[in-house]
Amino acid sequence: MATVNFSVPDEVKAEFNRVFARENKSSVIARLMMQAVEERRLQKQREQAIDTILRRRRSQKPVTDRQIRAARIAGRP
């Protein structure tokens, strides 16, 4: 297991110690770090999806409102 050193404001440390007084703080920090990693991964995945959508939209021929309405009606049972 690795040891990690971070500097945080004294108020943050005090509040963290108060809130997580009865918990294994190393475990809490590890869980929070994993959540941060997962959030960053999901954010990058969203950004890539948005970029893909925007790239595809640039290559699509625009359609009129009338064409959209017709497609909606045609697709209904």
N, C-alpha and C positions, 0 to 999 in steps of 0.2 A: 504494500500500500504506500502511496506517495504522500508526502507532506507538502502542503501548499500554504504560502504566507501571503496575506492580503492586508493592506492598510484600509481601515474604514473609520469614519468619524466616531468619536467616543459615544455620541448619542445613539448611533446605530448599534454599536456593540452592546451598550447598556440595555436598549430596548429588546434586542435579539436575546440576550441572556435572560431578561425578565419573561419574555413570551415563551421561550423554549426551556425554561428552568428545569423541568423534569424530563427532558428528552436528551438523547445522545446528540450533541451538537454536531459532531462529525457526520453523523448520518443525515441530519437535517441539511447541512451544507451540501453534502453529496447529492441529495435529492433535488435541492434547489439548482445546483449546477446542471444536473441532467435535464431538469425542466427547461433551463435556459438554452441548453444545446438543442433540445427538441423544438422549442419555439423558433430558434434561428433557422433550423432545418426546414420547418414548415413555412416560414416567411420566405426563404429562398425558393421553395417549391411553388409558392403562390406567385412570386415575382416571375418565375420562368413560365408558369401557365399564362399569366397576363401578357407577357412578351409574345408568347406563341399566338394567343388570340389576336393581339394587335397586328402582328406580322401577317397572319392569315387575312385579317380584315383589309389590310392594304392591297392585297392581291385579288380581292373579290370585286366583282362588278356591282355597283349599287343597284338596289331594286326600289321600285316605287311603293307607296302605301297601297295602291290598288293591287299590285302583285302580291304583297304580303297578305292582304285580306283574302285574295283568291286562294292562296296556298293554305290559309287557315281553314277556309270553307271546304276546300277539296280534301283536306286531311281529316275532316269530321265524319263519323259514321252516319 
